[in-house]
Amino acid sequence: MFEFAFKSFQEAIYMNGHGVYVWSVVIILIFCLVCAFSYYKIKLKEYKKKLDETY
Protein backbone atom coordinates (compact mmCIF):
# COMPACT_ATOMS: atom_id res chain seq x y z
CA MET A 1 0.00 0.00 0.00
CA PHE A 2 2.72 2.51 0.96
CA GLU A 3 6.38 2.44 1.92
CA PHE A 4 8.13 4.33 4.69
CA ALA A 5 10.80 6.85 3.73
CA PHE A 6 13.22 5.38 6.28
CA LYS A 7 14.29 1.77 6.76
CA SER A 8 14.95 2.02 10.51
CA PHE A 9 14.11 4.15 13.50
CA GLN A 10 17.73 5.32 13.77
CA GLU A 11 17.69 6.47 10.16
CA ALA A 12 14.44 8.38 10.81
CA ILE A 13 16.03 10.18 13.77
CA TYR A 14 19.26 10.96 11.88
CA MET A 15 17.56 12.04 8.57
CA ASN A 16 20.77 12.07 6.54
CA GLY A 17 22.38 14.57 8.91
CA HIS A 18 19.42 16.95 9.07
CA GLY A 19 17.73 15.29 12.04
CA VAL A 20 19.30 17.62 14.58
CA TYR A 21 17.72 20.64 12.91
CA VAL A 22 14.36 19.00 12.25
CA TRP A 23 13.93 17.58 15.75
CA SER A 24 15.12 20.77 17.44
CA VAL A 25 12.46 22.74 15.52
CA VAL A 26 9.82 20.17 16.51
CA ILE A 27 10.82 20.48 20.17
CA ILE A 28 10.78 24.30 20.01
CA LEU A 29 7.36 24.25 18.32
CA ILE A 30 5.88 21.92 20.94
CA PHE A 31 7.35 24.06 23.73
CA CYS A 32 5.87 27.25 22.24
CA LEU A 33 2.45 25.64 21.80
CA VAL A 34 2.42 24.37 25.38
CA CYS A 35 3.44 27.81 26.67
CA ALA A 36 0.79 29.58 24.58
CA PHE A 37 -2.02 27.24 25.63
CA SER A 38 -0.95 27.45 29.27
CA TYR A 39 -0.82 31.24 29.17
CA TYR A 40 -4.28 31.56 27.66
CA LYS A 41 -5.72 28.97 30.04
CA ILE A 42 -4.46 31.05 32.97
CA LYS A 43 -5.82 34.26 31.41
CA LEU A 44 -9.24 32.69 30.84
CA LYS A 45 -9.37 31.59 34.48
CA GLU A 46 -8.53 35.15 35.57
CA TYR A 47 -11.26 36.64 33.35
CA LYS A 48 -13.77 34.09 34.59
CA LYS A 49 -12.89 34.93 38.18
CA LYS A 50 -13.36 38.65 37.48
CA LEU A 51 -16.73 37.99 35.85
CA ASP A 52 -17.88 35.84 38.78
CA GLU A 53 -16.90 38.60 41.22
CA THR A 54 -18.75 41.23 39.18
CA TYR A 55 -22.06 39.36 38.90
HTML snippet that shows the backbone in 3Dmol.js (N, CA, C, O; Angstrom):
<script src="https://3Dmol.org/build/3Dmol-min.js"></script>
<div id="view" style="width:600px;height:400px;position:relative"></div>
<script>
const pdb = `
ATOM      1  N   MET A   1       0.825  -1.183   0.000  1.00  0.00           N
ATOM      2  CA  MET A   1       0.000   0.000   0.000  1.00  0.00           C
ATOM      3  C   MET A   1       0.877   1.258   0.000  1.00  0.00           C
ATOM      4  O   MET A   1       0.722   2.108  -0.877  1.00  0.00           O
ATOM      5  N   PHE A   2       1.778   1.390   0.950  1.00  0.00           N
ATOM      6  CA  PHE A   2       2.721   2.506   0.963  1.00  0.00           C
ATOM      7  C   PHE A   2       4.016   2.044   1.611  1.00  0.00           C
ATOM      8  O   PHE A   2       4.043   1.047   2.332  1.00  0.00           O
ATOM      9  N   GLU A   3       5.084   2.779   1.348  1.00  0.00           N
ATOM     10  CA  GLU A   3       6.385   2.445   1.919  1.00  0.00           C
ATOM     11  C   GLU A   3       6.884   3.616   2.754  1.00  0.00           C
ATOM     12  O   GLU A   3       6.662   4.778   2.412  1.00  0.00           O
ATOM     13  N   PHE A   4       7.554   3.299   3.842  1.00  0.00           N
ATOM     14  CA  PHE A   4       8.127   4.330   4.687  1.00  0.00           C
ATOM     15  C   PHE A   4       9.357   4.931   4.014  1.00  0.00           C
ATOM     16  O   PHE A   4      10.026   4.263   3.225  1.00  0.00           O
ATOM     17  N   ALA A   5       9.650   6.177   4.323  1.00  0.00           N
ATOM     18  CA  ALA A   5      10.803   6.850   3.733  1.00  0.00           C
ATOM     19  C   ALA A   5      12.105   6.365   4.355  1.00  0.00           C
ATOM     20  O   ALA A   5      13.167   6.475   3.742  1.00  0.00           O
ATOM     21  N   PHE A   6      12.028   5.824   5.579  1.00  0.00           N
ATOM     22  CA  PHE A   6      13.223   5.378   6.279  1.00  0.00           C
ATOM     23  C   PHE A   6      13.123   3.892   6.577  1.00  0.00           C
ATOM     24  O   PHE A   6      12.038   3.369   6.829  1.00  0.00           O
ATOM     25  N   LYS A   7      14.266   3.219   6.544  1.00  0.00           N
ATOM     26  CA  LYS A   7      14.285   1.772   6.758  1.00  0.00           C
ATOM     27  C   LYS A   7      14.375   1.390   8.233  1.00  0.00           C
ATOM     28  O   LYS A   7      14.033   0.267   8.601  1.00  0.00           O
ATOM     29  N   SER A   8      14.832   2.312   9.079  1.00  0.00           N
ATOM     30  CA  SER A   8      14.947   2.020  10.505  1.00  0.00           C
ATOM     31  C   SER A   8      14.628   3.270  11.322  1.00  0.00           C
ATOM     32  O   SER A   8      14.588   4.386  10.806  1.00  0.00           O
ATOM     33  N   PHE A   9      14.405   3.044  12.598  1.00  0.00           N
ATOM     34  CA  PHE A   9      14.114   4.154  13.504  1.00  0.00           C
ATOM     35  C   PHE A   9      15.310   5.087  13.613  1.00  0.00           C
ATOM     36  O   PHE A   9      15.151   6.307  13.642  1.00  0.00           O
ATOM     37  N   GLN A  10      16.515   4.512  13.673  1.00  0.00           N
ATOM     38  CA  GLN A  10      17.733   5.317  13.774  1.00  0.00           C
ATOM     39  C   GLN A  10      17.893   6.203  12.544  1.00  0.00           C
ATOM     40  O   GLN A  10      18.290   7.362  12.667  1.00  0.00           O
ATOM     41  N   GLU A  11      17.600   5.690  11.395  1.00  0.00           N
ATOM     42  CA  GLU A  11      17.685   6.466  10.159  1.00  0.00           C
ATOM     43  C   GLU A  11      16.650   7.602  10.159  1.00  0.00           C
ATOM     44  O   GLU A  11      16.919   8.688   9.647  1.00  0.00           O
ATOM     45  N   ALA A  12      15.477   7.347  10.730  1.00  0.00           N
ATOM     46  CA  ALA A  12      14.445   8.379  10.814  1.00  0.00           C
ATOM     47  C   ALA A  12      14.867   9.502  11.760  1.00  0.00           C
ATOM     48  O   ALA A  12      14.567  10.669  11.508  1.00  0.00           O
ATOM     49  N   ILE A  13      15.548   9.163  12.828  1.00  0.00           N
ATOM     50  CA  ILE A  13      16.034  10.176  13.769  1.00  0.00           C
ATOM     51  C   ILE A  13      17.174  10.988  13.142  1.00  0.00           C
ATOM     52  O   ILE A  13      17.228  12.209  13.290  1.00  0.00           O
ATOM     53  N   TYR A  14      18.071  10.308  12.451  1.00  0.00           N
ATOM     54  CA  TYR A  14      19.257  10.958  11.879  1.00  0.00           C
ATOM     55  C   TYR A  14      18.915  11.805  10.646  1.00  0.00           C
ATOM     56  O   TYR A  14      19.472  12.890  10.483  1.00  0.00           O
ATOM     57  N   MET A  15      18.023  11.340   9.787  1.00  0.00           N
ATOM     58  CA  MET A  15      17.557  12.041   8.575  1.00  0.00           C
ATOM     59  C   MET A  15      18.698  12.570   7.704  1.00  0.00           C
ATOM     60  O   MET A  15      18.711  13.741   7.325  1.00  0.00           O
ATOM     61  N   ASN A  16      19.631  11.712   7.400  1.00  0.00           N
ATOM     62  CA  ASN A  16      20.770  12.071   6.539  1.00  0.00           C
ATOM     63  C   ASN A  16      21.520  13.306   7.026  1.00  0.00           C
ATOM     64  O   ASN A  16      21.982  14.111   6.218  1.00  0.00           O
ATOM     65  N   GLY A  17      21.642  13.457   8.331  1.00  0.00           N
ATOM     66  CA  GLY A  17      22.384  14.568   8.905  1.00  0.00           C
ATOM     67  C   GLY A  17      21.534  15.783   9.242  1.00  0.00           C
ATOM     68  O   GLY A  17      22.016  16.705   9.900  1.00  0.00           O
ATOM     69  N   HIS A  18      20.290  15.801   8.810  1.00  0.00           N
ATOM     70  CA  HIS A  18      19.418  16.948   9.069  1.00  0.00           C
ATOM     71  C   HIS A  18      18.532  16.748  10.290  1.00  0.00           C
ATOM     72  O   HIS A  18      17.783  17.654  10.655  1.00  0.00           O
ATOM     73  N   GLY A  19      18.596  15.616  10.912  1.00  0.00           N
ATOM     74  CA  GLY A  19      17.729  15.291  12.037  1.00  0.00           C
ATOM     75  C   GLY A  19      17.866  16.243  13.210  1.00  0.00           C
ATOM     76  O   GLY A  19      16.880  16.559  13.876  1.00  0.00           O
ATOM     77  N   VAL A  20      19.083  16.701  13.465  1.00  0.00           N
ATOM     78  CA  VAL A  20      19.303  17.620  14.584  1.00  0.00           C
ATOM     79  C   VAL A  20      18.468  18.881  14.398  1.00  0.00           C
ATOM     80  O   VAL A  20      17.847  19.365  15.344  1.00  0.00           O
ATOM     81  N   TYR A  21      18.454  19.407  13.186  1.00  0.00           N
ATOM     82  CA  TYR A  21      17.717  20.635  12.909  1.00  0.00           C
ATOM     83  C   TYR A  21      16.210  20.390  12.932  1.00  0.00           C
ATOM     84  O   TYR A  21      15.455  21.176  13.504  1.00  0.00           O
ATOM     85  N   VAL A  22      15.789  19.318  12.321  1.00  0.00           N
ATOM     86  CA  VAL A  22      14.357  19.003  12.249  1.00  0.00           C
ATOM     87  C   VAL A  22      13.795  18.761  13.637  1.00  0.00           C
ATOM     88  O   VAL A  22      12.766  19.334  13.994  1.00  0.00           O
ATOM     89  N   TRP A  23      14.455  17.921  14.425  1.00  0.00           N
ATOM     90  CA  TRP A  23      13.927  17.583  15.747  1.00  0.00           C
ATOM     91  C   TRP A  23      14.036  18.742  16.722  1.00  0.00           C
ATOM     92  O   TRP A  23      13.208  18.864  17.625  1.00  0.00           O
ATOM     93  N   SER A  24      15.044  19.600  16.558  1.00  0.00           N
ATOM     94  CA  SER A  24      15.121  20.774  17.435  1.00  0.00           C
ATOM     95  C   SER A  24      13.968  21.735  17.140  1.00  0.00           C
ATOM     96  O   SER A  24      13.415  22.332  18.064  1.00  0.00           O
ATOM     97  N   VAL A  25      13.601  21.891  15.878  1.00  0.00           N
ATOM     98  CA  VAL A  25      12.461  22.740  15.521  1.00  0.00           C
ATOM     99  C   VAL A  25      11.163  22.139  16.048  1.00  0.00           C
ATOM    100  O   VAL A  25      10.296  22.872  16.523  1.00  0.00           O
ATOM    101  N   VAL A  26      11.018  20.830  15.974  1.00  0.00           N
ATOM    102  CA  VAL A  26       9.823  20.172  16.507  1.00  0.00           C
ATOM    103  C   VAL A  26       9.718  20.403  18.008  1.00  0.00           C
ATOM    104  O   VAL A  26       8.635  20.695  18.514  1.00  0.00           O
ATOM    105  N   ILE A  27      10.818  20.276  18.717  1.00  0.00           N
ATOM    106  CA  ILE A  27      10.821  20.484  20.168  1.00  0.00           C
ATOM    107  C   ILE A  27      10.483  21.938  20.504  1.00  0.00           C
ATOM    108  O   ILE A  27       9.701  22.197  21.418  1.00  0.00           O
ATOM    109  N   ILE A  28      11.069  22.882  19.772  1.00  0.00           N
ATOM    110  CA  ILE A  28      10.783  24.297  20.008  1.00  0.00           C
ATOM    111  C   ILE A  28       9.314  24.601  19.731  1.00  0.00           C
ATOM    112  O   ILE A  28       8.685  25.341  20.487  1.00  0.00           O
ATOM    113  N   LEU A  29       8.765  24.045  18.667  1.00  0.00           N
ATOM    114  CA  LEU A  29       7.357  24.248  18.324  1.00  0.00           C
ATOM    115  C   LEU A  29       6.435  23.714  19.417  1.00  0.00           C
ATOM    116  O   LEU A  29       5.496  24.394  19.831  1.00  0.00           O
ATOM    117  N   ILE A  30       6.703  22.508  19.877  1.00  0.00           N
ATOM    118  CA  ILE A  30       5.881  21.917  20.941  1.00  0.00           C
ATOM    119  C   ILE A  30       5.976  22.759  22.209  1.00  0.00           C
ATOM    120  O   ILE A  30       4.963  22.996  22.867  1.00  0.00           O
ATOM    121  N   PHE A  31       7.167  23.212  22.557  1.00  0.00           N
ATOM    122  CA  PHE A  31       7.353  24.055  23.728  1.00  0.00           C
ATOM    123  C   PHE A  31       6.553  25.355  23.609  1.00  0.00           C
ATOM    124  O   PHE A  31       5.895  25.770  24.563  1.00  0.00           O
ATOM    125  N   CYS A  32       6.609  25.994  22.442  1.00  0.00           N
ATOM    126  CA  CYS A  32       5.871  27.246  22.235  1.00  0.00           C
ATOM    127  C   CYS A  32       4.368  27.026  22.309  1.00  0.00           C
ATOM    128  O   CYS A  32       3.652  27.846  22.883  1.00  0.00           O
ATOM    129  N   LEU A  33       3.885  25.938  21.740  1.00  0.00           N
ATOM    130  CA  LEU A  33       2.453  25.645  21.802  1.00  0.00           C
ATOM    131  C   LEU A  33       1.994  25.388  23.230  1.00  0.00           C
ATOM    132  O   LEU A  33       0.938  25.870  23.639  1.00  0.00           O
ATOM    133  N   VAL A  34       2.771  24.639  23.983  1.00  0.00           N
ATOM    134  CA  VAL A  34       2.423  24.369  25.385  1.00  0.00           C
ATOM    135  C   VAL A  34       2.407  25.673  26.183  1.00  0.00           C
ATOM    136  O   VAL A  34       1.503  25.896  26.989  1.00  0.00           O
ATOM    137  N   CYS A  35       3.396  26.529  25.964  1.00  0.00           N
ATOM    138  CA  CYS A  35       3.438  27.814  26.671  1.00  0.00           C
ATOM    139  C   CYS A  35       2.247  28.689  26.296  1.00  0.00           C
ATOM    140  O   CYS A  35       1.645  29.313  27.170  1.00  0.00           O
ATOM    141  N   ALA A  36       1.901  28.746  25.022  1.00  0.00           N
ATOM    142  CA  ALA A  36       0.785  29.579  24.581  1.00  0.00           C
ATOM    143  C   ALA A  36      -0.531  29.083  25.168  1.00  0.00           C
ATOM    144  O   ALA A  36      -1.313  29.879  25.689  1.00  0.00           O
ATOM    145  N   PHE A  37      -0.783  27.789  25.090  1.00  0.00           N
ATOM    146  CA  PHE A  37      -2.023  27.244  25.634  1.00  0.00           C
ATOM    147  C   PHE A  37      -2.087  27.433  27.147  1.00  0.00           C
ATOM    148  O   PHE A  37      -3.151  27.732  27.689  1.00  0.00           O
ATOM    149  N   SER A  38      -0.972  27.262  27.823  1.00  0.00           N
ATOM    150  CA  SER A  38      -0.949  27.448  29.272  1.00  0.00           C
ATOM    151  C   SER A  38      -1.221  28.900  29.635  1.00  0.00           C
ATOM    152  O   SER A  38      -1.977  29.173  30.567  1.00  0.00           O
ATOM    153  N   TYR A  39      -0.622  29.818  28.921  1.00  0.00           N
ATOM    154  CA  TYR A  39      -0.818  31.242  29.170  1.00  0.00           C
ATOM    155  C   TYR A  39      -2.287  31.618  29.006  1.00  0.00           C
ATOM    156  O   TYR A  39      -2.862  32.282  29.869  1.00  0.00           O
ATOM    157  N   TYR A  40      -2.891  31.195  27.903  1.00  0.00           N
ATOM    158  CA  TYR A  40      -4.285  31.556  27.660  1.00  0.00           C
ATOM    159  C   TYR A  40      -5.245  30.837  28.600  1.00  0.00           C
ATOM    160  O   TYR A  40      -6.316  31.361  28.909  1.00  0.00           O
ATOM    161  N   LYS A  41      -4.885  29.676  29.044  1.00  0.00           N
ATOM    162  CA  LYS A  41      -5.716  28.975  30.035  1.00  0.00           C
ATOM    163  C   LYS A  41      -5.721  29.758  31.344  1.00  0.00           C
ATOM    164  O   LYS A  41      -6.768  29.915  31.973  1.00  0.00           O
ATOM    165  N   ILE A  42      -4.559  30.245  31.749  1.00  0.00           N
ATOM    166  CA  ILE A  42      -4.460  31.047  32.970  1.00  0.00           C
ATOM    167  C   ILE A  42      -5.245  32.354  32.805  1.00  0.00           C
ATOM    168  O   ILE A  42      -5.972  32.759  33.712  1.00  0.00           O
ATOM    169  N   LYS A  43      -5.097  33.012  31.651  1.00  0.00           N
ATOM    170  CA  LYS A  43      -5.819  34.263  31.408  1.00  0.00           C
ATOM    171  C   LYS A  43      -7.326  34.040  31.427  1.00  0.00           C
ATOM    172  O   LYS A  43      -8.054  34.857  31.990  1.00  0.00           O
ATOM    173  N   LEU A  44      -7.806  32.969  30.833  1.00  0.00           N
ATOM    174  CA  LEU A  44      -9.241  32.687  30.840  1.00  0.00           C
ATOM    175  C   LEU A  44      -9.758  32.460  32.256  1.00  0.00           C
ATOM    176  O   LEU A  44     -10.861  32.893  32.590  1.00  0.00           O
ATOM    177  N   LYS A  45      -8.976  31.791  33.083  1.00  0.00           N
ATOM    178  CA  LYS A  45      -9.375  31.593  34.481  1.00  0.00           C
ATOM    179  C   LYS A  45      -9.461  32.933  35.208  1.00  0.00           C
ATOM    180  O   LYS A  45     -10.377  33.155  36.000  1.00  0.00           O
ATOM    181  N   GLU A  46      -8.507  33.826  34.940  1.00  0.00           N
ATOM    182  CA  GLU A  46      -8.531  35.150  35.566  1.00  0.00           C
ATOM    183  C   GLU A  46      -9.761  35.938  35.134  1.00  0.00           C
ATOM    184  O   GLU A  46     -10.414  36.564  35.968  1.00  0.00           O
ATOM    185  N   TYR A  47     -10.087  35.917  33.842  1.00  0.00           N
ATOM    186  CA  TYR A  47     -11.258  36.638  33.351  1.00  0.00           C
ATOM    187  C   TYR A  47     -12.546  36.057  33.915  1.00  0.00           C
ATOM    188  O   TYR A  47     -13.479  36.792  34.238  1.00  0.00           O
ATOM    189  N   LYS A  48     -12.593  34.738  34.032  1.00  0.00           N
ATOM    190  CA  LYS A  48     -13.773  34.095  34.587  1.00  0.00           C
ATOM    191  C   LYS A  48     -13.939  34.489  36.054  1.00  0.00           C
ATOM    192  O   LYS A  48     -15.053  34.743  36.513  1.00  0.00           O
ATOM    193  N   LYS A  49     -12.842  34.537  36.775  1.00  0.00           N
ATOM    194  CA  LYS A  49     -12.890  34.931  38.181  1.00  0.00           C
ATOM    195  C   LYS A  49     -13.379  36.367  38.322  1.00  0.00           C
ATOM    196  O   LYS A  49     -14.176  36.667  39.211  1.00  0.00           O
ATOM    197  N   LYS A  50     -12.904  37.264  37.443  1.00  0.00           N
ATOM    198  CA  LYS A  50     -13.361  38.646  37.479  1.00  0.00           C
ATOM    199  C   LYS A  50     -14.856  38.755  37.163  1.00  0.00           C
ATOM    200  O   LYS A  50     -15.577  39.524  37.799  1.00  0.00           O
ATOM    201  N   LEU A  51     -15.309  37.987  36.185  1.00  0.00           N
ATOM    202  CA  LEU A  51     -16.729  37.992  35.846  1.00  0.00           C
ATOM    203  C   LEU A  51     -17.582  37.455  36.987  1.00  0.00           C
ATOM    204  O   LEU A  51     -18.656  37.991  37.256  1.00  0.00           O
ATOM    205  N   ASP A  52     -17.127  36.417  37.654  1.00  0.00           N
ATOM    206  CA  ASP A  52     -17.880  35.844  38.780  1.00  0.00           C
ATOM    207  C   ASP A  52     -17.960  36.828  39.939  1.00  0.00           C
ATOM    208  O   ASP A  52     -18.970  36.875  40.641  1.00  0.00           O
ATOM    209  N   GLU A  53     -16.911  37.613  40.146  1.00  0.00           N
ATOM    210  CA  GLU A  53     -16.901  38.599  41.219  1.00  0.00           C
ATOM    211  C   GLU A  53     -17.838  39.767  40.883  1.00  0.00           C
ATOM    212  O   GLU A  53     -18.464  40.339  41.775  1.00  0.00           O
ATOM    213  N   THR A  54     -17.929  40.113  39.610  1.00  0.00           N
ATOM    214  CA  THR A  54     -18.745  41.231  39.177  1.00  0.00           C
ATOM    215  C   THR A  54     -20.235  40.912  39.282  1.00  0.00           C
ATOM    216  O   THR A  54     -21.020  41.769  39.688  1.00  0.00           O
ATOM    217  N   TYR A  55     -20.626  39.715  38.928  1.00  0.00           N
ATOM    218  CA  TYR A  55     -22.058  39.360  38.898  1.00  0.00           C
ATOM    219  C   TYR A  55     -22.434  38.446  39.989  1.00  0.00           C
ATOM    220  O   TYR A  55     -23.597  38.059  40.098  1.00  0.00           O
TER     221      TYR A  55
END
`;
const viewer = $3Dmol.createViewer("view");
viewer.addModel(pdb, "pdb");
viewer.setStyle({}, {cartoon: {color: "spectrum"}});
viewer.zoomTo();
viewer.render();
</script>
